[in-house]
Amino acid sequence: LLGREWDEWEEIIDAQQFPDSDDFDWHYLVGSKLINTNCLGALDKNLHGADKKLTIEGVVNFLEETMPYYMKILLNCYANNYMPEIWKDILYVFQHNGFPCGWKGDYPEGKMIVFSNE
């Protein structure tokens, strides 16, 4: 999984546009609160071994690295009443006990790759 699909996923996420800073207020305290609560308990889920599959031993655990980032963006989207389509999809995955971790195909065609407890 760590390879082409993951790289494409990061490009899709990074390409999402948010309004200029005058129109979109980033609430930076959200990030530290998410870390203190283990991402509102989301990092306590097994997600069918996603933590192991998304880890480069001794280097990085992508689940622990990306979950706070995703949740911070989602909470800021709520605070600003602005939710791009990809983030609606990511929110849906989280609400259904999954973790989005890649994209198969060309965005917006194709499908999101998801680790899930379901």
Short mmCIF file of the C-alpha atoms (twelve columns), coordinates in Angstrom:
data_MODEL
# 
_entry.id   MODEL 
# 
loop_
_atom_site.group_PDB 
_atom_site.id 
_atom_site.type_symbol 
_atom_site.label_atom_id 
_atom_site.label_alt_id 
_atom_site.label_comp_id 
_atom_site.label_asym_id 
_atom_site.label_seq_id 
_atom_site.Cartn_x 
_atom_site.Cartn_y 
_atom_site.Cartn_z 
_atom_site.pdbx_PDB_model_num 
ATOM 1   C CA . LEU A 1   0.000   0.000  0.000   1 
ATOM 2   C CA . LEU A 2   2.802   2.414  0.788   1 
ATOM 3   C CA . GLY A 3   3.727   3.346  -2.720  1 
ATOM 4   C CA . ARG A 4   1.909   4.684  -5.722  1 
ATOM 5   C CA . GLU A 5   -1.606  4.708  -4.216  1 
ATOM 6   C CA . TRP A 6   -0.385  6.469  -1.058  1 
ATOM 7   C CA . ASP A 7   1.577   9.061  -3.053  1 
ATOM 8   C CA . GLU A 8   -1.453  9.751  -5.250  1 
ATOM 9   C CA . TRP A 9   -3.633  10.065 -2.144  1 
ATOM 10  C CA . GLU A 10  -1.318  12.697 -0.663  1 
ATOM 11  C CA . GLU A 11  -1.420  14.618 -3.961  1 
ATOM 12  C CA . ILE A 12  -5.236  14.517 -3.985  1 
ATOM 13  C CA . ILE A 13  -5.427  15.794 -0.399  1 
ATOM 14  C CA . ASP A 14  -2.810  18.496 -0.977  1 
ATOM 15  C CA . ALA A 15  -4.565  19.691 -4.145  1 
ATOM 16  C CA . GLN A 16  -7.813  20.532 -2.337  1 
ATOM 17  C CA . GLN A 17  -8.386  24.244 -2.286  1 
ATOM 18  C CA . PHE A 18  -9.530  26.248 0.687   1 
ATOM 19  C CA . PRO A 19  -10.624 29.879 0.486   1 
ATOM 20  C CA . ASP A 20  -8.045  32.598 1.039   1 
ATOM 21  C CA . SER A 21  -7.057  33.067 4.661   1 
ATOM 22  C CA . ASP A 22  -9.348  36.118 4.888   1 
ATOM 23  C CA . ASP A 23  -12.353 33.870 4.239   1 
ATOM 24  C CA . PHE A 24  -11.231 30.746 6.103   1 
ATOM 25  C CA . ASP A 25  -10.079 30.965 9.720   1 
ATOM 26  C CA . TRP A 26  -7.723  28.166 10.747  1 
ATOM 27  C CA . HIS A 27  -8.119  27.360 14.429  1 
ATOM 28  C CA . TYR A 28  -4.650  26.137 15.344  1 
ATOM 29  C CA . LEU A 29  -5.510  25.072 18.895  1 
ATOM 30  C CA . VAL A 30  -7.569  22.233 17.460  1 
ATOM 31  C CA . GLY A 31  -4.425  20.253 16.563  1 
ATOM 32  C CA . SER A 32  -2.996  20.143 20.079  1 
ATOM 33  C CA . LYS A 33  -6.362  19.150 21.557  1 
ATOM 34  C CA . LEU A 34  -6.671  16.293 19.060  1 
ATOM 35  C CA . ILE A 35  -3.272  14.934 20.053  1 
ATOM 36  C CA . ASN A 36  -4.183  15.132 23.760  1 
ATOM 37  C CA . THR A 37  -7.367  13.091 23.184  1 
ATOM 38  C CA . ASN A 38  -5.760  10.544 20.848  1 
ATOM 39  C CA . CYS A 39  -7.814  12.082 18.017  1 
ATOM 40  C CA . LEU A 40  -11.038 11.865 20.000  1 
ATOM 41  C CA . GLY A 41  -10.345 8.161  20.517  1 
ATOM 42  C CA . ALA A 42  -10.024 7.370  16.813  1 
ATOM 43  C CA . LEU A 43  -6.423  6.213  17.182  1 
ATOM 44  C CA . ASP A 44  -7.587  3.630  19.736  1 
ATOM 45  C CA . LYS A 45  -9.375  1.658  16.997  1 
ATOM 46  C CA . ASN A 46  -7.714  -1.339 15.365  1 
ATOM 47  C CA . LEU A 47  -8.820  -0.586 11.789  1 
ATOM 48  C CA . HIS A 48  -7.809  -4.120 10.784  1 
ATOM 49  C CA . GLY A 49  -4.135  -3.542 11.455  1 
ATOM 50  C CA . ALA A 50  -3.859  -0.248 9.578   1 
ATOM 51  C CA . ASP A 51  -1.267  0.968  12.076  1 
ATOM 52  C CA . LYS A 52  1.057   -1.912 11.105  1 
ATOM 53  C CA . LYS A 53  0.318   -1.729 7.387   1 
ATOM 54  C CA . LEU A 54  0.910   2.024  7.361   1 
ATOM 55  C CA . THR A 55  4.170   1.900  9.295   1 
ATOM 56  C CA . ILE A 56  7.711   1.975  8.051   1 
ATOM 57  C CA . GLU A 57  9.461   0.284  10.982  1 
ATOM 58  C CA . GLY A 58  11.563  2.701  12.994  1 
ATOM 59  C CA . VAL A 59  10.698  5.598  10.690  1 
ATOM 60  C CA . VAL A 60  7.042   6.629  10.699  1 
ATOM 61  C CA . ASN A 61  3.507   5.454  11.488  1 
ATOM 62  C CA . PHE A 62  1.340   7.102  8.838   1 
ATOM 63  C CA . LEU A 63  -1.857  6.500  10.821  1 
ATOM 64  C CA . GLU A 64  -0.530  8.468  13.801  1 
ATOM 65  C CA . GLU A 65  0.936   11.109 11.488  1 
ATOM 66  C CA . THR A 66  -2.126  11.690 9.324   1 
ATOM 67  C CA . MET A 67  -5.107  11.173 11.645  1 
ATOM 68  C CA . PRO A 68  -4.550  14.441 13.586  1 
ATOM 69  C CA . TYR A 69  -4.044  16.279 10.286  1 
ATOM 70  C CA . TYR A 70  -7.281  14.919 8.804   1 
ATOM 71  C CA . MET A 71  -9.312  15.624 11.929  1 
ATOM 72  C CA . LYS A 72  -7.882  19.134 12.284  1 
ATOM 73  C CA . ILE A 73  -8.941  19.947 8.730   1 
ATOM 74  C CA . LEU A 74  -12.414 18.457 9.238   1 
ATOM 75  C CA . LEU A 75  -13.009 20.427 12.439  1 
ATOM 76  C CA . ASN A 76  -11.803 23.613 10.749  1 
ATOM 77  C CA . CYS A 77  -14.147 22.923 7.839   1 
ATOM 78  C CA . TYR A 78  -17.035 22.684 10.305  1 
ATOM 79  C CA . ALA A 79  -15.939 25.872 12.056  1 
ATOM 80  C CA . ASN A 80  -15.898 27.720 8.724   1 
ATOM 81  C CA . ASN A 81  -19.022 26.065 7.279   1 
ATOM 82  C CA . TYR A 82  -16.993 25.029 4.224   1 
ATOM 83  C CA . MET A 83  -16.503 21.366 3.305   1 
ATOM 84  C CA . PRO A 84  -14.860 20.382 -0.025  1 
ATOM 85  C CA . GLU A 85  -16.222 17.182 -1.583  1 
ATOM 86  C CA . ILE A 86  -13.150 15.067 -0.798  1 
ATOM 87  C CA . TRP A 87  -13.455 16.042 2.873   1 
ATOM 88  C CA . LYS A 88  -17.136 15.061 2.873   1 
ATOM 89  C CA . ASP A 89  -15.998 11.639 1.658   1 
ATOM 90  C CA . ILE A 90  -13.249 11.453 4.290   1 
ATOM 91  C CA . LEU A 91  -15.731 12.415 7.016   1 
ATOM 92  C CA . TYR A 92  -18.120 9.687  5.842   1 
ATOM 93  C CA . VAL A 93  -15.322 7.107  6.101   1 
ATOM 94  C CA . PHE A 94  -14.449 8.215  9.640   1 
ATOM 95  C CA . GLN A 95  -18.119 8.163  10.662  1 
ATOM 96  C CA . HIS A 96  -18.315 4.542  9.516   1 
ATOM 97  C CA . ASN A 97  -15.253 3.350  11.471  1 
ATOM 98  C CA . GLY A 98  -12.804 3.561  8.599   1 
ATOM 99  C CA . PHE A 99  -9.526  5.267  7.825   1 
ATOM 100 C CA . PRO A 100 -8.961  6.726  4.336   1 
ATOM 101 C CA . CYS A 101 -5.472  5.920  3.124   1 
ATOM 102 C CA . GLY A 102 -5.331  5.987  -0.648  1 
ATOM 103 C CA . TRP A 103 -7.063  6.414  -3.964  1 
ATOM 104 C CA . LYS A 104 -7.391  3.858  -6.750  1 
ATOM 105 C CA . GLY A 105 -7.813  5.436  -10.163 1 
ATOM 106 C CA . ASP A 106 -7.834  9.067  -11.200 1 
ATOM 107 C CA . TYR A 107 -9.558  11.514 -8.871  1 
ATOM 108 C CA . PRO A 108 -12.484 12.215 -8.825  1 
ATOM 109 C CA . GLU A 109 -13.109 8.984  -10.741 1 
ATOM 110 C CA . GLY A 110 -12.068 5.786  -9.029  1 
ATOM 111 C CA . LYS A 111 -12.404 4.833  -5.384  1 
ATOM 112 C CA . MET A 112 -10.992 5.725  -2.021  1 
ATOM 113 C CA . ILE A 113 -8.895  3.015  -0.352  1 
ATOM 114 C CA . VAL A 114 -10.124 2.498  3.213   1 
ATOM 115 C CA . PHE A 115 -9.059  0.468  6.243   1 
ATOM 116 C CA . SER A 116 -12.150 -0.431 8.253   1 
ATOM 117 C CA . ASN A 117 -13.331 -2.190 11.403  1 
ATOM 118 C CA . GLU A 118 -16.516 -3.223 9.600   1 
# 
